[in-house]
Structures are given as structure tokens and as C-alpha cells.
Amino acid sequence: MSRNGNPACQIRFSAFELDLETGELQKEGKSVRLQPQPCKVLATLASQPGKLVTREEIRQQIWKGTTFVDFDQSLNFCIRQIRLALDDDRGAPRFVETVPRRGYRFIAPVTPVNSLPALPGKEKKKQGLIGNASLMLGIGLAVVLVGALAYHWERPHRVSPSEWVQLTDFTDSATSPEFSPDGRMLAFLRGPDTFNGPGQVYVKILPDGEAVQLTHDSLLKMSPVFSPDGSRIAYTIGARWDTWVVPTLGGEPQLMLTNASGLTWIGNHHVLFSEIKNGRHMGVVAANEGRGEQRDIYLPRDVAGMAHRSALSPDGKWLLIAEMDSTRGWLPCRLVPFDGSSSGKPIGAPDLHCTSAAWSRDGRWMYFSDDQGGTFHIWRERFPAGKPEQVTSGPTEEEGIAMAPDGRSFVTSVGMVEGTVWVHGDNGDRQISSEGYAEAPTLSFGGTQLFYLVRRRARGHFSAGLFPNGELWVTDLSSNHAQAVLPDLRLSGYSVSRDGQRVACSALDGKGKSHLLLASLERSKSPEQIRTTSTESEDTPIFASNDDLFFRGSEKDANYLYRTKAGATVAEKVTNDPIIELESVSPDGRWVVTQVAFPREEAPRGVVAYPTQGGAPVRICRVLCFVSWTMDGKFMFVQLLGTSQTNELGKTFVIAVGPGNPFPQLPRDGVSSEADLAGVPGLKTREGAVSPGPDGSLYTFSKQNVHRNLYRIPTP
């Protein structure tokens, strides 16, 4: 248990230790994830062991002065989360006993955590006792002094969860907060993702007004922000990266700017936003509201890099930018001069992921969400070149930063995310994973095994399987036996050979470059790096049925499609056309599906299949889509993303294909909407984003369980 808090506030019960001040819960020295509100309920009960604490007492102590949708539902949720964290059984409780219709009682013995060393035993001689007692007293005083100094030093940086004030109380998720210019209102998204996902724009009058829904659609959204006069809220529609606005008092949303995401106002009639230049290459620009006077400020070096979010300093001279590259996903946030005179420098700890940033109102501090230690918390760094300091801590994640106009507090989204992988077969859906955050599932060729990646720490925020980074596991579907395939090796991608004997993996080295490894699934030898001479980094390996290995290689700031033929040691370029992403390989190995840029077209990128034996490419989608096949080659799975009609991750289309041709009859220029697929014979749909197995009846998918709410946190 951390000793940064007051030792008198630390208690022990069974194998657990709880800091009543910070809300940190540990079991045998390891942190146990528990959200702030359940932590407060646990602290209230555990601080009064043996006493009946009524539901009304809990309401008065924890929910007094705040709004809530349903107190009973919220408290029941908190108790369930506490029992899950403590592995407690409601029917035979060891810790929390339910007193029906009245309240709860903490029934486990509770003892304070002793902060001083134990004195020697009585068998010591009297003189030794006196000497040792004096020595121990001196050591104890030194420990207390050092602890007090450490606490005094640490206190200005970290803000205890006991000081956080909950602003929303949804049973699902609230993210992406933003203050109105006068600080009286808060805009946010009610949805699961802190970046870009399905959800609705809400507005709430602070401190205890009712949250009002402003949008009613299934589009992907991110980054709501108020106009300078507070009359409008702008937000980004994902995939197409357009900015829409909705009146704060309610009304119909309207398109404001196309190809303009993460928009913020930097004056009454001037804006800052991110713009796709080509394919997926996204930079930050400034312009007026009509897109006049436009000038570029920052463009990532990686031609598939994306600068998504930016925040202008109070003096108008500097930008904080949250950006991705094509290999690592989110990068450290970047400090860039607003005049565009240089590409700036990264801030925060290196090789970590920064998803959002903000400035203190006096411009002396840069705040950002960072996952140092594996879990997203709020950090800050003194401008222009201080050292990173952690502001929030605990078992939850905190993402997104809205700085209050008075600079005395900020609002962030606090919560946890769980990820599981599932299989659908003749008997319906079945959950496979039960530990860690599981994602990126793939069925073996025979459909008897399920491979997937597992993160032992927090997921972070990489949605829809983008940029996974976990340990490879496999579950035998007949016995349900699960085991790690390559223990302690963190992978960003993998592909299992058709015979099930080998796995090709991509993993990052110490310099942030991705390289390919080839490993035996029988662990007969250590993984070996696949050497290539023409690429700087390699990722997204995919085995073809003939054991050819396809992958994406980086060369001079561009990405290309490469192949290593079965048994060969030299990689060859399949096409000279640059690609953005590698998606899949047809079952016969004759076609490779990639995302590519569409210059001078309405949609900046789409999906094309390249022939591996020469010939003309086939355009599959004029918008972003994801394409794969069943292993028997009889069905093609298509998931559309990036059209106004189907801009959500909610549906996969299953299309039967004939022998000898893996493609159904599609429009010559490619699919641009669901309407283009309506006339395809035998079209079926599956809910969610699914990955095919041996045939159309067996497939796999991932699920997320997300619970986040907005909290106001005082600035240190």
C-alpha cells in the first residue's frame, strides 16, 4: 500500500489493505482496480466494522449535493463492484453483509496498518531492550520525518480521490468533457470511447443540473467543444472527420466543415482543426470559420500519421498536440510553436501514449492523459521543459481534460474498461476469455482453437482492435483450457499458419520500431526475427494458405505491401503503390486486401485488393471498410465505416461468393454505402464487428464492458 497518504487512514482486513483517504485498494501488495464511487462506499463501510450502515446514511455521506439518475441502482452497482473486487459472495459473505431493505454491514475484522517497525521480543535482555528501543525510536522518528517530507513533497502533485467531485452518475459511460466559456455548463459525450466511438452529445448546467441529450443518431463522435459565445457545440463525426454543430439549447445538427476534426475556436471567427492531407495523413491547420486564411501548422513525418487533437496556449504562441503514428498508435504529446516554424518536441515520458492535453490558465503547466505504468492517469509538466508529475492515481483510468475557466479545477472521465473475446457457433454465443483485457481474436484453421491478445494492465483506449499490444493466448474450444503461447512477449499483431505449427508476430523494439518474429507454437525453439533488408519496420503479418507471409513494411516514410514466399528468406515488394493498412489475404492466396489513399476523391481513403500473381487491382470500397473471408472461401465479410448512413461499428455484412472468384458482384467503383449491398443475393448481417472462422456458422468477436463518469478534480 502506498504510504503517500496518512498512515492513520490505512486499514487492513484479510489479505487487503485500504487507504481510506486515497481510495487505493491492494491485495497482497498488488493494486486492485475499483472505481472512485465504489471505493467511497467501501471506505464508508470498512471504517465502521460491525455497524449497520443504512442506505440513507450512505446516500447522505456520498451522494449528498450531487445529482444521480437512480440512487438505488447506483448503490447496487457499487456493492456489486465491491464484491467483485473482494471476491465476496452475497449468499455467504466474508466482508459485506446485506441487511435486507435497510443497508449493509462490514463483517470482516479490521486493523489499522502499523506505520512503525515492531519492537524486539521480550526475551531480549533489559539493556538490549533499552538500546534497541532507543535505536528503533530513532529509526521510527526518521521514518516518520521522511514520510512526512515525502507526503509534503508529493501532496502538491497528486490529488486524492477523496477530493474528486462526481458530476455525472450514468450506469454506462460519459467521456470527452468540455467547459462552456463562462464555466457554467459542461458538454460531453455519453458513450463508451474516450476517442472516437458511438455516443450522443449532452450538455449539463453545473453543478447539479440535469444532463440534456442534444443528438439522436448512431454516428461515431468525438471532441465536443463550445463556440466562443456558448450558443453552439461543435463535434467531430468520426471516419469522415467532419465537424458538425448543434445549438446548445437544442435543435437540428448541421454540417460546419468537411475534413475538419478536433475543431476548437481560437477567437470569435477563427478555428483550429485537423485535416486529412492524403489517405490517412492528418495535420493541424488554422483558418477562419469559412476555411479562409488557412495555413498549416504541423504535419506528422509518418505519411500515415494523424495529429488528432490540439490545444492553444493562453498566450497564443504554442500548441499541444495528441497524435498517432501507423505503428505504435498514440505517441507522447507534442509541443509545437503556433507559427509553424518547427515540428516541436515531445513532452512527458518517452515511448508512452498521450491521448489528450490542455493548458493551465496561466500557461505555466501542460496537462495530459498518459499511460505511464500501464494505466491512463492525468499528468502535468511545467512549461516549457519541466519533468512529468503525476496528478491523479488509483485503480481507475482518467482520460480527457477540460480545464475550468478559473483554473482551479479540471474535469476528466474516470472509470474502467474490460474486454472479453467470444465465439459464436451452433449453440449460440460463448465467452472464452476471463482475465485481463482480451482482444484481436482469431480462430484456428480447423476452428478448434481460439487465439487472442491479453493485456494484463489497463486497455488504454485503442478501440476496435486498433494498435493492440498484448500477450498471445490460446484456448482449446473443446476443453476450455487456456494458456499463454509466448509468455512475457508483447505483440502488436500476429498470424497463425494454416497447419497450426507456427505464428508470425510483430513487436516493438526499444526504439519504437516494429519487427517480425517467427515462433513455434510447440515452443521447440526461441522466436527468431524475420530479417528484411529493404524496410525500416514491419508489422501486420498474415499467413496465406500456401505459407507465403504478407506484411506491411515501412520505407522512407511510406508503407508498402511485402511478401516472403514459403521457405524463402528475402522479402519482395508486391506492388509499388503505397498502402495505409494491410487487412487480409483471400483463402486462395491470390488477393491481398489493403487500405489505400484516394487522392482528389471525396473520401480520402478506401479499400483495394491487389493480385499476388500480377494483374489489375480491384476496388472493393470507396470508403473505409474491413474485408475478410471464411477459411473455406465461400463467404466474404464486409464491415462498412465512414459513410453517413453506416458510420458505426455495429454491423457486418456476410456475402456468399462463387467458386474461383472470391469477390461478389460489387459496383465497379466500389461500395460506398449499405445501399450498394442491398441487391447482393443471399446477403446476411451479423451484429457487431466479427471475424470469420472455417465457415459461415462459426465466427469470433470482442466485447467491451465500459463504465466511466465525469469528475471535477482540483488542480494541485
Secondary structure, 3 states (H helix, E strand, C coil): CCCCCCHHHEEEECCEEEECCCCCEEECCEEECCCHHHHHHHHHHHCCCCCEEEHHHHHHHHHCCCCCCCHHHHHHHHHHHHHHHHCCCCCCCCCEEEECCCEEEECCCCEECCCCCCCCCCCCCHHHHHHHHHHHHHHHHHHHHHHHHHHHHHCCCCCCHHHCEECCCCCCECEEEEECCCCCEEEEEECCCCCCEECEEEEEECCCCCCEECCCCCCEEEEEEECCCCCEEEEEECCCCEEEEEECCCCCCEEEECCCEEEEECCCCEEEEEEEEECCEEEEEEEECCCCCCEEEECCCCCCCEEEEEEECCCCCEEEEEEEECCCEECCCEEEECCCCCCCEECCCCCCCEEEEEECCCCCEEEEEECHHHCCEEEEEECCCCCCEECCCCCCEEEEEEECCCCCEEEEEEEEEEEEEEEEECCEEEECCCCCEEEEEEECCCCCEEEEEEECCCCCCCHHHCCCCEEEEEEECCCCCEEECCCCCEECEEEECCCCCEEEEEEECCCCCEEEEEEECCCCCCCEECCCCCCCEEEEEEECCCCCEEEEEEECCEEEEEEECCCCCCCEECCCCCCCEEEEECCCCCEEEEEEECCCCCCCEEEEEEECCCCCCEEEECCCEEEEECCCCCEEEEEECCCCCCCCCCEEEEEECCCCCCCCCCCCCCECCHHHHCCCCCCEEEECCEEECCCCCCEEEEEEEEEEEEEEEECC
